[in-house]
Amino acid sequence: MVKGVCELLWLKRLMGALGFPTQDTIKLYCDNQSAIKIAENSVQYDRTKHIEIDRNFIYEKLEEKIIEVLYVKTTEQLADVLTKAV
Ligand SMILES: *[C@@H]1O[C@H](CO)[C@@H](O)[C@H](O)[C@H]1NC(C)=O
């Protein structure tokens, strides 16, 4: 999710630089409900784990309404076409 958010922020800046600034909230589709709940800070987890920095980064972008994370079923996750070998 963090890599995806970084890519989205980069694209948002690029679009702005090209003359297409957007204030719209960017939708990030994720097929892992546990990861979504951790990102939204709605579940407890072991805070000593390395994911704390990543979680904070995503949570900050959610709070700023720069991104919103939506659940998508694994079978409908279009990003897999780009990331998983056929
Ligand atoms: C879903 O997210 C949780 C929390 O980050 C992680 O532990 C788990 O491995 C993930 N599941 C899959 C299938 O990627």
PDB file of the backbone (N, CA, C, O) and the ligand in Angstrom, with CONECT records:
HET    LIG  A 101      14
ATOM      1  N   MET A   1       0.827  -1.199   0.000  1.00  0.00           N
ATOM      2  CA  MET A   1       0.000   0.000   0.000  1.00  0.00           C
ATOM      3  C   MET A   1       0.867   1.257   0.000  1.00  0.00           C
ATOM      4  O   MET A   1       0.559   2.236  -0.680  1.00  0.00           O
ATOM      5  N   VAL A   2       1.952   1.216   0.771  1.00  0.00           N
ATOM      6  CA  VAL A   2       2.827   2.402   0.829  1.00  0.00           C
ATOM      7  C   VAL A   2       3.427   2.699  -0.537  1.00  0.00           C
ATOM      8  O   VAL A   2       3.483   3.853  -0.961  1.00  0.00           O
ATOM      9  N   LYS A   3       3.871   1.660  -1.220  1.00  0.00           N
ATOM     10  CA  LYS A   3       4.430   1.869  -2.569  1.00  0.00           C
ATOM     11  C   LYS A   3       3.373   2.457  -3.497  1.00  0.00           C
ATOM     12  O   LYS A   3       3.665   3.350  -4.293  1.00  0.00           O
ATOM     13  N   GLY A   4       2.153   1.958  -3.394  1.00  0.00           N
ATOM     14  CA  GLY A   4       1.053   2.461  -4.212  1.00  0.00           C
ATOM     15  C   GLY A   4       0.759   3.927  -3.912  1.00  0.00           C
ATOM     16  O   GLY A   4       0.541   4.730  -4.819  1.00  0.00           O
ATOM     17  N   VAL A   5       0.757   4.264  -2.615  1.00  0.00           N
ATOM     18  CA  VAL A   5       0.484   5.656  -2.217  1.00  0.00           C
ATOM     19  C   VAL A   5       1.592   6.581  -2.735  1.00  0.00           C
ATOM     20  O   VAL A   5       1.315   7.683  -3.207  1.00  0.00           O
ATOM     21  N   CYS A   6       2.859   6.120  -2.642  1.00  0.00           N
ATOM     22  CA  CYS A   6       3.975   6.932  -3.150  1.00  0.00           C
ATOM     23  C   CYS A   6       3.820   7.189  -4.650  1.00  0.00           C
ATOM     24  O   CYS A   6       4.037   8.304  -5.125  1.00  0.00           O
ATOM     25  N   GLU A   7       3.442   6.145  -5.387  1.00  0.00           N
ATOM     26  CA  GLU A   7       3.228   6.291  -6.826  1.00  0.00           C
ATOM     27  C   GLU A   7       2.101   7.292  -7.109  1.00  0.00           C
ATOM     28  O   GLU A   7       2.207   8.128  -8.006  1.00  0.00           O
ATOM     29  N   LEU A   8       1.016   7.190  -6.321  1.00  0.00           N
ATOM     30  CA  LEU A   8      -0.125   8.089  -6.513  1.00  0.00           C
ATOM     31  C   LEU A   8       0.260   9.544  -6.241  1.00  0.00           C
ATOM     32  O   LEU A   8      -0.144  10.449  -6.971  1.00  0.00           O
ATOM     33  N   LEU A   9       1.052   9.760  -5.175  1.00  0.00           N
ATOM     34  CA  LEU A   9       1.480  11.123  -4.848  1.00  0.00           C
ATOM     35  C   LEU A   9       2.361  11.679  -5.963  1.00  0.00           C
ATOM     36  O   LEU A   9       2.259  12.851  -6.327  1.00  0.00           O
ATOM     37  N   TRP A  10       3.229  10.816  -6.500  1.00  0.00           N
ATOM     38  CA  TRP A  10       4.111  11.227  -7.596  1.00  0.00           C
ATOM     39  C   TRP A  10       3.278  11.608  -8.830  1.00  0.00           C
ATOM     40  O   TRP A  10       3.530  12.627  -9.472  1.00  0.00           O
ATOM     41  N   LEU A  11       2.283  10.771  -9.147  1.00  0.00           N
ATOM     42  CA  LEU A  11       1.416  11.051 -10.301  1.00  0.00           C
ATOM     43  C   LEU A  11       0.617  12.333 -10.095  1.00  0.00           C
ATOM     44  O   LEU A  11       0.425  13.110 -11.030  1.00  0.00           O
ATOM     45  N   LYS A  12       0.151  12.551  -8.859  1.00  0.00           N
ATOM     46  CA  LYS A  12      -0.614  13.763  -8.545  1.00  0.00           C
ATOM     47  C   LYS A  12       0.266  14.999  -8.791  1.00  0.00           C
ATOM     48  O   LYS A  12      -0.181  15.980  -9.385  1.00  0.00           O
ATOM     49  N   ARG A  13       1.529  14.935  -8.325  1.00  0.00           N
ATOM     50  CA  ARG A  13       2.450  16.060  -8.534  1.00  0.00           C
ATOM     51  C   ARG A  13       2.762  16.243 -10.020  1.00  0.00           C
ATOM     52  O   ARG A  13       2.831  17.367 -10.517  1.00  0.00           O
ATOM     53  N   LEU A  14       2.947  15.133 -10.713  1.00  0.00           N
ATOM     54  CA  LEU A  14       3.244  15.193 -12.148  1.00  0.00           C
ATOM     55  C   LEU A  14       2.080  15.836 -12.899  1.00  0.00           C
ATOM     56  O   LEU A  14       2.288  16.698 -13.752  1.00  0.00           O
ATOM     57  N   MET A  15       0.861  15.418 -12.583  1.00  0.00           N
ATOM     58  CA  MET A  15      -0.318  15.987 -13.242  1.00  0.00           C
ATOM     59  C   MET A  15      -0.415  17.484 -12.961  1.00  0.00           C
ATOM     60  O   MET A  15      -0.773  18.266 -13.842  1.00  0.00           O
ATOM     61  N   GLY A  16      -0.095  17.875 -11.733  1.00  0.00           N
ATOM     62  CA  GLY A  16      -0.106  19.299 -11.368  1.00  0.00           C
ATOM     63  C   GLY A  16       0.917  20.070 -12.188  1.00  0.00           C
ATOM     64  O   GLY A  16       0.635  21.159 -12.688  1.00  0.00           O
ATOM     65  N   ALA A  17       2.120  19.488 -12.321  1.00  0.00           N
ATOM     66  CA  ALA A  17       3.201  20.136 -13.074  1.00  0.00           C
ATOM     67  C   ALA A  17       2.848  20.261 -14.553  1.00  0.00           C
ATOM     68  O   ALA A  17       3.288  21.187 -15.233  1.00  0.00           O
ATOM     69  N   LEU A  18       2.046  19.312 -15.041  1.00  0.00           N
ATOM     70  CA  LEU A  18       1.638  19.327 -16.452  1.00  0.00           C
ATOM     71  C   LEU A  18       0.420  20.222 -16.689  1.00  0.00           C
ATOM     72  O   LEU A  18      -0.072  20.336 -17.812  1.00  0.00           O
ATOM     73  N   GLY A  19      -0.055  20.850 -15.621  1.00  0.00           N
ATOM     74  CA  GLY A  19      -1.182  21.775 -15.751  1.00  0.00           C
ATOM     75  C   GLY A  19      -2.536  21.166 -15.460  1.00  0.00           C
ATOM     76  O   GLY A  19      -3.566  21.749 -15.797  1.00  0.00           O
ATOM     77  N   PHE A  20      -2.546  20.000 -14.841  1.00  0.00           N
ATOM     78  CA  PHE A  20      -3.811  19.348 -14.474  1.00  0.00           C
ATOM     79  C   PHE A  20      -3.862  19.079 -12.970  1.00  0.00           C
ATOM     80  O   PHE A  20      -3.903  17.927 -12.538  1.00  0.00           O
ATOM     81  N   PRO A  21      -3.858  20.158 -12.177  1.00  0.00           N
ATOM     82  CA  PRO A  21      -3.900  19.947 -10.724  1.00  0.00           C
ATOM     83  C   PRO A  21      -5.240  19.355 -10.300  1.00  0.00           C
ATOM     84  O   PRO A  21      -6.268  19.655 -10.906  1.00  0.00           O
ATOM     85  N   THR A  22      -5.238  18.525  -9.276  1.00  0.00           N
ATOM     86  CA  THR A  22      -6.486  17.960  -8.778  1.00  0.00           C
ATOM     87  C   THR A  22      -6.519  18.002  -7.256  1.00  0.00           C
ATOM     88  O   THR A  22      -5.525  17.737  -6.580  1.00  0.00           O
ATOM     89  N   GLN A  23      -7.684  18.341  -6.747  1.00  0.00           N
ATOM     90  CA  GLN A  23      -7.882  18.333  -5.297  1.00  0.00           C
ATOM     91  C   GLN A  23      -8.695  17.099  -4.906  1.00  0.00           C
ATOM     92  O   GLN A  23      -8.958  16.858  -3.728  1.00  0.00           O
ATOM     93  N   ASP A  24      -9.085  16.327  -5.917  1.00  0.00           N
ATOM     94  CA  ASP A  24      -9.909  15.151  -5.642  1.00  0.00           C
ATOM     95  C   ASP A  24      -9.158  14.137  -4.786  1.00  0.00           C
ATOM     96  O   ASP A  24      -7.936  14.008  -4.867  1.00  0.00           O
ATOM     97  N   THR A  25      -9.910  13.431  -3.976  1.00  0.00           N
ATOM     98  CA  THR A  25      -9.338  12.344  -3.186  1.00  0.00           C
ATOM     99  C   THR A  25      -9.059  11.178  -4.132  1.00  0.00           C
ATOM    100  O   THR A  25      -9.915  10.787  -4.925  1.00  0.00           O
ATOM    101  N   ILE A  26      -7.861  10.637  -4.036  1.00  0.00           N
ATOM    102  CA  ILE A  26      -7.472   9.549  -4.932  1.00  0.00           C
ATOM    103  C   ILE A  26      -7.897   8.217  -4.317  1.00  0.00           C
ATOM    104  O   ILE A  26      -7.657   7.959  -3.138  1.00  0.00           O
ATOM    105  N   LYS A  27      -8.532   7.379  -5.132  1.00  0.00           N
ATOM    106  CA  LYS A  27      -8.996   6.076  -4.644  1.00  0.00           C
ATOM    107  C   LYS A  27      -7.893   5.032  -4.796  1.00  0.00           C
ATOM    108  O   LYS A  27      -7.343   4.839  -5.881  1.00  0.00           O
ATOM    109  N   LEU A  28      -7.585   4.367  -3.692  1.00  0.00           N
ATOM    110  CA  LEU A  28      -6.614   3.276  -3.715  1.00  0.00           C
ATOM    111  C   LEU A  28      -7.373   1.995  -3.376  1.00  0.00           C
ATOM    112  O   LEU A  28      -7.892   1.839  -2.270  1.00  0.00           O
ATOM    113  N   TYR A  29      -7.430   1.088  -4.340  1.00  0.00           N
ATOM    114  CA  TYR A  29      -8.154  -0.161  -4.123  1.00  0.00           C
ATOM    115  C   TYR A  29      -7.215  -1.217  -3.557  1.00  0.00           C
ATOM    116  O   TYR A  29      -6.137  -1.465  -4.098  1.00  0.00           O
ATOM    117  N   CYS A  30      -7.643  -1.835  -2.458  1.00  0.00           N
ATOM    118  CA  CYS A  30      -6.822  -2.831  -1.779  1.00  0.00           C
ATOM    119  C   CYS A  30      -7.645  -4.080  -1.544  1.00  0.00           C
ATOM    120  O   CYS A  30      -8.812  -3.991  -1.164  1.00  0.00           O
ATOM    121  N   ASP A  31      -7.048  -5.255  -1.768  1.00  0.00           N
ATOM    122  CA  ASP A  31      -7.796  -6.503  -1.593  1.00  0.00           C
ATOM    123  C   ASP A  31      -7.490  -7.183  -0.256  1.00  0.00           C
ATOM    124  O   ASP A  31      -7.786  -8.363  -0.067  1.00  0.00           O
ATOM    125  N   ASN A  32      -6.898  -6.429   0.662  1.00  0.00           N
ATOM    126  CA  ASN A  32      -6.579  -7.005   1.966  1.00  0.00           C
ATOM    127  C   ASN A  32      -7.276  -6.190   3.070  1.00  0.00           C
ATOM    128  O   ASN A  32      -6.857  -5.085   3.416  1.00  0.00           O
ATOM    129  N   GLN A  33      -8.344  -6.773   3.603  1.00  0.00           N
ATOM    130  CA  GLN A  33      -9.137  -6.042   4.600  1.00  0.00           C
ATOM    131  C   GLN A  33      -8.376  -5.793   5.896  1.00  0.00           C
ATOM    132  O   GLN A  33      -8.608  -4.787   6.567  1.00  0.00           O
ATOM    133  N   SER A  34      -7.463  -6.705   6.258  1.00  0.00           N
ATOM    134  CA  SER A  34      -6.650  -6.489   7.473  1.00  0.00           C
ATOM    135  C   SER A  34      -5.770  -5.266   7.281  1.00  0.00           C
ATOM    136  O   SER A  34      -5.658  -4.424   8.173  1.00  0.00           O
ATOM    137  N   ALA A  35      -5.147  -5.172   6.117  1.00  0.00           N
ATOM    138  CA  ALA A  35      -4.259  -4.038   5.830  1.00  0.00           C
ATOM    139  C   ALA A  35      -5.051  -2.723   5.848  1.00  0.00           C
ATOM    140  O   ALA A  35      -4.559  -1.706   6.338  1.00  0.00           O
ATOM    141  N   ILE A  36      -6.282  -2.748   5.310  1.00  0.00           N
ATOM    142  CA  ILE A  36      -7.121  -1.541   5.301  1.00  0.00           C
ATOM    143  C   ILE A  36      -7.427  -1.120   6.737  1.00  0.00           C
ATOM    144  O   ILE A  36      -7.325   0.057   7.083  1.00  0.00           O
ATOM    145  N   LYS A  37      -7.803  -2.095   7.570  1.00  0.00           N
ATOM    146  CA  LYS A  37      -8.151  -1.773   8.974  1.00  0.00           C
ATOM    147  C   LYS A  37      -6.940  -1.236   9.730  1.00  0.00           C
ATOM    148  O   LYS A  37      -7.067  -0.314  10.535  1.00  0.00           O
ATOM    149  N   ILE A  38      -5.784  -1.805   9.475  1.00  0.00           N
ATOM    150  CA  ILE A  38      -4.565  -1.308  10.141  1.00  0.00           C
ATOM    151  C   ILE A  38      -4.277   0.115   9.675  1.00  0.00           C
ATOM    152  O   ILE A  38      -3.943   0.984  10.480  1.00  0.00           O
ATOM    153  N   ALA A  39      -4.410   0.348   8.370  1.00  0.00           N
ATOM    154  CA  ALA A  39      -4.140   1.683   7.811  1.00  0.00           C
ATOM    155  C   ALA A  39      -5.091   2.722   8.398  1.00  0.00           C
ATOM    156  O   ALA A  39      -4.695   3.853   8.679  1.00  0.00           O
ATOM    157  N   GLU A  40      -6.350   2.322   8.579  1.00  0.00           N
ATOM    158  CA  GLU A  40      -7.361   3.249   9.113  1.00  0.00           C
ATOM    159  C   GLU A  40      -7.293   3.362  10.629  1.00  0.00           C
ATOM    160  O   GLU A  40      -8.040   4.126  11.241  1.00  0.00           O
ATOM    161  N   ASN A  41      -6.391   2.593  11.226  1.00  0.00           N
ATOM    162  CA  ASN A  41      -6.198   2.641  12.675  1.00  0.00           C
ATOM    163  C   ASN A  41      -7.411   2.124  13.430  1.00  0.00           C
ATOM    164  O   ASN A  41      -7.637   2.508  14.578  1.00  0.00           O
ATOM    165  N   SER A  42      -8.204   1.244  12.788  1.00  0.00           N
ATOM    166  CA  SER A  42      -9.419   0.771  13.447  1.00  0.00           C
ATOM    167  C   SER A  42      -9.232  -0.596  14.121  1.00  0.00           C
ATOM    168  O   SER A  42     -10.181  -1.152  14.674  1.00  0.00           O
ATOM    169  N   VAL A  43      -8.025  -1.124  14.073  1.00  0.00           N
ATOM    170  CA  VAL A  43      -7.755  -2.368  14.816  1.00  0.00           C
ATOM    171  C   VAL A  43      -6.442  -2.222  15.574  1.00  0.00           C
ATOM    172  O   VAL A  43      -5.567  -1.441  15.199  1.00  0.00           O
ATOM    173  N   GLN A  44      -6.331  -2.981  16.629  1.00  0.00           N
ATOM    174  CA  GLN A  44      -5.087  -3.004  17.400  1.00  0.00           C
ATOM    175  C   GLN A  44      -4.133  -4.001  16.749  1.00  0.00           C
ATOM    176  O   GLN A  44      -4.567  -5.033  16.237  1.00  0.00           O
ATOM    177  N   TYR A  45      -2.863  -3.705  16.766  1.00  0.00           N
ATOM    178  CA  TYR A  45      -1.870  -4.661  16.300  1.00  0.00           C
ATOM    179  C   TYR A  45      -0.595  -4.379  17.059  1.00  0.00           C
ATOM    180  O   TYR A  45      -0.502  -3.405  17.806  1.00  0.00           O
ATOM    181  N   ASP A  46       0.374  -5.229  16.864  1.00  0.00           N
ATOM    182  CA  ASP A  46       1.645  -5.098  17.576  1.00  0.00           C
ATOM    183  C   ASP A  46       2.430  -3.891  17.048  1.00  0.00           C
ATOM    184  O   ASP A  46       3.012  -3.941  15.965  1.00  0.00           O
ATOM    185  N   ARG A  47       2.434  -2.812  17.829  1.00  0.00           N
ATOM    186  CA  ARG A  47       3.059  -1.565  17.379  1.00  0.00           C
ATOM    187  C   ARG A  47       4.581  -1.603  17.324  1.00  0.00           C
ATOM    188  O   ARG A  47       5.210  -0.649  16.865  1.00  0.00           O
ATOM    189  N   THR A  48       5.172  -2.687  17.784  1.00  0.00           N
ATOM    190  CA  THR A  48       6.635  -2.779  17.717  1.00  0.00           C
ATOM    191  C   THR A  48       7.082  -3.212  16.319  1.00  0.00           C
ATOM    192  O   THR A  48       8.267  -3.155  15.989  1.00  0.00           O
ATOM    193  N   LYS A  49       6.128  -3.641  15.513  1.00  0.00           N
ATOM    194  CA  LYS A  49       6.490  -4.122  14.177  1.00  0.00           C
ATOM    195  C   LYS A  49       6.900  -2.980  13.251  1.00  0.00           C
ATOM    196  O   LYS A  49       6.513  -1.830  13.460  1.00  0.00           O
ATOM    197  N   HIS A  50       7.674  -3.303  12.246  1.00  0.00           N
ATOM    198  CA  HIS A  50       8.208  -2.320  11.315  1.00  0.00           C
ATOM    199  C   HIS A  50       7.133  -1.583  10.521  1.00  0.00           C
ATOM    200  O   HIS A  50       7.409  -0.535   9.937  1.00  0.00           O
ATOM    201  N   ILE A  51       5.906  -2.119  10.493  1.00  0.00           N
ATOM    202  CA  ILE A  51       4.857  -1.496   9.687  1.00  0.00           C
ATOM    203  C   ILE A  51       4.376  -0.172  10.261  1.00  0.00           C
ATOM    204  O   ILE A  51       3.637   0.553   9.596  1.00  0.00           O
ATOM    205  N   GLU A  52       4.789   0.159  11.499  1.00  0.00           N
ATOM    206  CA  GLU A  52       4.307   1.387  12.140  1.00  0.00           C
ATOM    207  C   GLU A  52       4.580   2.642  11.294  1.00  0.00           C
ATOM    208  O   GLU A  52       3.704   3.497  11.161  1.00  0.00           O
ATOM    209  N   ILE A  53       5.775   2.754  10.728  1.00  0.00           N
ATOM    210  CA  ILE A  53       6.127   3.937   9.925  1.00  0.00           C
ATOM    211  C   ILE A  53       5.246   3.988   8.663  1.00  0.00           C
ATOM    212  O   ILE A  53       4.717   5.041   8.304  1.00  0.00           O
ATOM    213  N   ASP A  54       5.102   2.836   8.004  1.00  0.00           N
ATOM    214  CA  ASP A  54       4.257   2.756   6.813  1.00  0.00           C
ATOM    215  C   ASP A  54       2.818   3.115   7.168  1.00  0.00           C
ATOM    216  O   ASP A  54       2.161   3.868   6.449  1.00  0.00           O
ATOM    217  N   ARG A  55       2.326   2.561   8.302  1.00  0.00           N
ATOM    218  CA  ARG A  55       0.952   2.798   8.706  1.00  0.00           C
ATOM    219  C   ARG A  55       0.714   4.292   8.961  1.00  0.00           C
ATOM    220  O   ARG A  55      -0.302   4.852   8.547  1.00  0.00           O
ATOM    221  N   ASN A  56       1.663   4.918   9.644  1.00  0.00           N
ATOM    222  CA  ASN A  56       1.549   6.349   9.921  1.00  0.00           C
ATOM    223  C   ASN A  56       1.488   7.166   8.649  1.00  0.00           C
ATOM    224  O   ASN A  56       0.703   8.108   8.541  1.00  0.00           O
ATOM    225  N   PHE A  57       2.323   6.801   7.682  1.00  0.00           N
ATOM    226  CA  PHE A  57       2.376   7.502   6.401  1.00  0.00           C
ATOM    227  C   PHE A  57       1.015   7.419   5.702  1.00  0.00           C
ATOM    228  O   PHE A  57       0.490   8.433   5.243  1.00  0.00           O
ATOM    229  N   ILE A  58       0.450   6.219   5.624  1.00  0.00           N
ATOM    230  CA  ILE A  58      -0.844   6.046   4.953  1.00  0.00           C
ATOM    231  C   ILE A  58      -1.951   6.743   5.741  1.00  0.00           C
ATOM    232  O   ILE A  58      -2.813   7.400   5.158  1.00  0.00           O
ATOM    233  N   TYR A  59      -1.924   6.597   7.066  1.00  0.00           N
ATOM    234  CA  TYR A  59      -2.944   7.208   7.918  1.00  0.00           C
ATOM    235  C   TYR A  59      -2.974   8.725   7.728  1.00  0.00           C
ATOM    236  O   TYR A  59      -4.040   9.337   7.660  1.00  0.00           O
ATOM    237  N   GLU A  60      -1.766   9.322   7.642  1.00  0.00           N
ATOM    238  CA  GLU A  60      -1.634  10.769   7.431  1.00  0.00           C
ATOM    239  C   GLU A  60      -2.320  11.182   6.119  1.00  0.00           C
ATOM    240  O   GLU A  60      -3.048  12.174   6.081  1.00  0.00           O
ATOM    241  N   LYS A  61      -2.083  10.417   5.050  1.00  0.00           N
ATOM    242  CA  LYS A  61      -2.674  10.736   3.742  1.00  0.00           C
ATOM    243  C   LYS A  61      -4.185  10.527   3.755  1.00  0.00           C
ATOM    244  O   LYS A  61      -4.920  11.221   3.052  1.00  0.00           O
ATOM    245  N   LEU A  62      -4.648   9.565   4.559  1.00  0.00           N
ATOM    246  CA  LEU A  62      -6.096   9.345   4.706  1.00  0.00           C
ATOM    247  C   LEU A  62      -6.723  10.529   5.440  1.00  0.00           C
ATOM    248  O   LEU A  62      -7.771  11.034   5.038  1.00  0.00           O
ATOM    249  N   GLU A  63      -6.070  10.966   6.522  1.00  0.00           N
ATOM    250  CA  GLU A  63      -6.570  12.089   7.315  1.00  0.00           C
ATOM    251  C   GLU A  63      -6.630  13.368   6.485  1.00  0.00           C
ATOM    252  O   GLU A  63      -7.575  14.148   6.602  1.00  0.00           O
ATOM    253  N   GLU A  64      -5.615  13.580   5.645  1.00  0.00           N
ATOM    254  CA  GLU A  64      -5.553  14.768   4.791  1.00  0.00           C
ATOM    255  C   GLU A  64      -6.495  14.657   3.593  1.00  0.00           C
ATOM    256  O   GLU A  64      -6.590  15.578   2.781  1.00  0.00           O
ATOM    257  N   LYS A  65      -7.191  13.524   3.491  1.00  0.00           N
ATOM    258  CA  LYS A  65      -8.122  13.238   2.390  1.00  0.00           C
ATOM    259  C   LYS A  65      -7.442  13.299   1.014  1.00  0.00           C
ATOM    260  O   LYS A  65      -8.069  13.630   0.008  1.00  0.00           O
ATOM    261  N   ILE A  66      -6.147  12.972   1.000  1.00  0.00           N
ATOM    262  CA  ILE A  66      -5.423  12.905  -0.266  1.00  0.00           C
ATOM    263  C   ILE A  66      -5.746  11.572  -0.931  1.00  0.00           C
ATOM    264  O   ILE A  66      -5.879  11.481  -2.151  1.00  0.00           O
ATOM    265  N   ILE A  67      -5.869  10.540  -0.098  1.00  0.00           N
ATOM    266  CA  ILE A  67      -6.260   9.225  -0.620  1.00  0.00           C
ATOM    267  C   ILE A  67      -7.441   8.695   0.186  1.00  0.00           C
ATOM    268  O   ILE A  67      -7.698   9.134   1.307  1.00  0.00           O
ATOM    269  N   GLU A  68      -8.152   7.739  -0.412  1.00  0.00           N
ATOM    270  CA  GLU A  68      -9.105   6.939   0.347  1.00  0.00           C
ATOM    271  C   GLU A  68      -8.859   5.504  -0.071  1.00  0.00           C
ATOM    272  O   GLU A  68      -8.593   5.218  -1.238  1.00  0.00           O
ATOM    273  N   VAL A  69      -8.951   4.608   0.894  1.00  0.00           N
ATOM    274  CA  VAL A  69      -8.680   3.207   0.596  1.00  0.00           C
ATOM    275  C   VAL A  69     -10.004   2.469   0.525  1.00  0.00           C
ATOM    276  O   VAL A  69     -10.804   2.506   1.460  1.00  0.00           O
ATOM    277  N   LEU A  70     -10.221   1.805  -0.584  1.00  0.00           N
ATOM    278  CA  LEU A  70     -11.455   1.053  -0.789  1.00  0.00           C
ATOM    279  C   LEU A  70     -11.125  -0.421  -0.945  1.00  0.00           C
ATOM    280  O   LEU A  70     -10.091  -0.788  -1.503  1.00  0.00           O
ATOM    281  N   TYR A  71     -12.029  -1.261  -0.439  1.00  0.00           N
ATOM    282  CA  TYR A  71     -11.816  -2.698  -0.567  1.00  0.00           C
ATOM    283  C   TYR A  71     -12.246  -3.169  -1.954  1.00  0.00           C
ATOM    284  O   TYR A  71     -13.264  -2.729  -2.487  1.00  0.00           O
ATOM    285  N   VAL A  72     -11.460  -4.060  -2.521  1.00  0.00           N
ATOM    286  CA  VAL A  72     -11.825  -4.699  -3.781  1.00  0.00           C
ATOM    287  C   VAL A  72     -11.497  -6.188  -3.644  1.00  0.00           C
ATOM    288  O   VAL A  72     -10.465  -6.559  -3.086  1.00  0.00           O
ATOM    289  N   LYS A  73     -12.386  -7.027  -4.160  1.00  0.00           N
ATOM    290  CA  LYS A  73     -12.130  -8.469  -4.082  1.00  0.00           C
ATOM    291  C   LYS A  73     -10.873  -8.805  -4.877  1.00  0.00           C
ATOM    292  O   LYS A  73     -10.591  -8.173  -5.894  1.00  0.00           O
ATOM    293  N   THR A  74     -10.133  -9.784  -4.419  1.00  0.00           N
ATOM    294  CA  THR A  74      -8.892 -10.188  -5.092  1.00  0.00           C
ATOM    295  C   THR A  74      -9.134 -10.486  -6.572  1.00  0.00           C
ATOM    296  O   THR A  74      -8.317 -10.144  -7.426  1.00  0.00           O
ATOM    297  N   THR A  75     -10.272 -11.130  -6.862  1.00  0.00           N
ATOM    298  CA  THR A  75     -10.586 -11.485  -8.247  1.00  0.00           C
ATOM    299  C   THR A  75     -10.889 -10.261  -9.121  1.00  0.00           C
ATOM    300  O   THR A  75     -10.881 -10.346 -10.349  1.00  0.00           O
ATOM    301  N   GLU A  76     -11.156  -9.119  -8.466  1.00  0.00           N
ATOM    302  CA  GLU A  76     -11.461  -7.898  -9.222  1.00  0.00           C
ATOM    303  C   GLU A  76     -10.347  -6.859  -9.117  1.00  0.00           C
ATOM    304  O   GLU A  76     -10.518  -5.711  -9.528  1.00  0.00           O
ATOM    305  N   GLN A  77      -9.206  -7.270  -8.564  1.00  0.00           N
ATOM    306  CA  GLN A  77      -8.080  -6.358  -8.368  1.00  0.00           C
ATOM    307  C   GLN A  77      -7.327  -6.202  -9.700  1.00  0.00           C
ATOM    308  O   GLN A  77      -6.527  -7.058 -10.079  1.00  0.00           O
ATOM    309  N   LEU A  78      -7.599  -5.095 -10.395  1.00  0.00           N
ATOM    310  CA  LEU A  78      -6.994  -4.879 -11.717  1.00  0.00           C
ATOM    311  C   LEU A  78      -5.485  -4.725 -11.641  1.00  0.00           C
ATOM    312  O   LEU A  78      -4.786  -5.052 -12.600  1.00  0.00           O
ATOM    313  N   ALA A  79      -4.969  -4.233 -10.522  1.00  0.00           N
ATOM    314  CA  ALA A  79      -3.525  -4.016 -10.390  1.00  0.00           C
ATOM    315  C   ALA A  79      -2.758  -5.325 -10.554  1.00  0.00           C
ATOM    316  O   ALA A  79      -1.597  -5.311 -10.964  1.00  0.00           O
ATOM    317  N   ASP A  80      -3.393  -6.458 -10.239  1.00  0.00           N
ATOM    318  CA  ASP A  80      -2.714  -7.749 -10.356  1.00  0.00           C
ATOM    319  C   ASP A  80      -2.237  -8.024 -11.776  1.00  0.00           C
ATOM    320  O   ASP A  80      -1.247  -8.724 -11.989  1.00  0.00           O
ATOM    321  N   VAL A  81      -2.951  -7.464 -12.736  1.00  0.00           N
ATOM    322  CA  VAL A  81      -2.561  -7.662 -14.132  1.00  0.00           C
ATOM    323  C   VAL A  81      -1.140  -7.132 -14.353  1.00  0.00           C
ATOM    324  O   VAL A  81      -0.376  -7.671 -15.153  1.00  0.00           O
ATOM    325  N   LEU A  82      -0.806  -6.055 -13.616  1.00  0.00           N
ATOM    326  CA  LEU A  82       0.498  -5.423 -13.787  1.00  0.00           C
ATOM    327  C   LEU A  82       1.575  -6.016 -12.880  1.00  0.00           C
ATOM    328  O   LEU A  82       2.767  -5.908 -13.170  1.00  0.00           O
ATOM    329  N   THR A  83       1.155  -6.639 -11.788  1.00  0.00           N
ATOM    330  CA  THR A  83       2.145  -7.063 -10.801  1.00  0.00           C
ATOM    331  C   THR A  83       2.336  -8.561 -10.692  1.00  0.00           C
ATOM    332  O   THR A  83       3.358  -9.012 -10.175  1.00  0.00           O
ATOM    333  N   LYS A  84       1.374  -9.351 -11.169  1.00  0.00           N
ATOM    334  CA  LYS A  84       1.492 -10.806 -11.011  1.00  0.00           C
ATOM    335  C   LYS A  84       1.628 -11.492 -12.365  1.00  0.00           C
ATOM    336  O   LYS A  84       0.928 -11.186 -13.330  1.00  0.00           O
ATOM    337  N   ALA A  85       2.553 -12.425 -12.384  1.00  0.00           N
ATOM    338  CA  ALA A  85       2.777 -13.161 -13.633  1.00  0.00           C
ATOM    339  C   ALA A  85       1.533 -13.983 -13.960  1.00  0.00           C
ATOM    340  O   ALA A  85       0.861 -14.495 -13.065  1.00  0.00           O
ATOM    341  N   VAL A  86       1.243 -14.100 -15.229  1.00  0.00           N
ATOM    342  CA  VAL A  86       0.035 -14.835 -15.671  1.00  0.00           C
ATOM    343  C   VAL A  86       0.225 -16.325 -15.372  1.00  0.00           C
ATOM    344  O   VAL A  86      -0.661 -17.130 -15.658  1.00  0.00           O
TER     345      VAL A  86
HETATM  346  C1  LIG A 101      -2.869  -8.770   4.657  1.00  0.00           C
HETATM  347  O1  LIG A 101      -2.377  -7.765   5.490  1.00  0.00           O
HETATM  348  C2  LIG A 101      -1.856  -8.245   6.721  1.00  0.00           C
HETATM  349  C3  LIG A 101      -1.481  -7.010   7.527  1.00  0.00           C
HETATM  350  O2  LIG A 101      -0.595  -6.198   6.825  1.00  0.00           O
HETATM  351  C4  LIG A 101      -0.666  -9.131   6.437  1.00  0.00           C
HETATM  352  O3  LIG A 101      -0.162  -9.645   7.658  1.00  0.00           O
HETATM  353  C5  LIG A 101      -1.122 -10.297   5.551  1.00  0.00           C
HETATM  354  O4  LIG A 101      -0.009 -11.081   5.188  1.00  0.00           O
HETATM  355  C6  LIG A 101      -1.784  -9.751   4.302  1.00  0.00           C
HETATM  356  N1  LIG A 101      -2.346 -10.865   3.518  1.00  0.00           N
HETATM  357  C7  LIG A 101      -2.031 -11.055   2.253  1.00  0.00           C
HETATM  358  C8  LIG A 101      -2.720 -12.213   1.585  1.00  0.00           C
HETATM  359  O5  LIG A 101      -1.251 -10.344   1.634  1.00  0.00           O
CONECT  346  347  355
CONECT  347  346  348
CONECT  348  347  349  351
CONECT  349  348  350
CONECT  350  349
CONECT  351  348  352  353
CONECT  352  351
CONECT  353  351  354  355
CONECT  354  353
CONECT  355  346  353  356
CONECT  356  355  357
CONECT  357  356  358  359
CONECT  358  357
CONECT  359  357
END
